[in-house]
Amino acid sequence: MSARPAASHAQTSAAQLRSSIDNVRAADTAELTFDQLTETEKNVASLGVSPDSFKPIGFLNVAHYTNLLKQNALSPELTQKIEAYKHVAALG
């Protein structure tokens, strides 16, 4: 008797994964209407603030992070997560 799962189980799992991936991709490209937003999202949207308007403070975030590193005020796990995020963000 083989310890491997049956081929039909593997095919079913693969089909479910493909379906999930397709659903996520479709959701990423679909535009939401105002009525589909949560109450918090509606409140933010009604302020009329552009998501890009907060990008100029990036220099402040970098300076704060650098200061925390110099003070050794971050746990190694958090530092790893931040560095990994920075690496992924730099890739695009």
Secondary structure, 3 states (H helix, E strand, C coil): CCCCCCHHHHHHHHHHHHHHHHHHHHHHHCCCCHHHCCHHHHHHHHHCCCHHHHHHHHHHHHHHHHHHHHCCCCCHHHHHHHHHHHHHHHHC
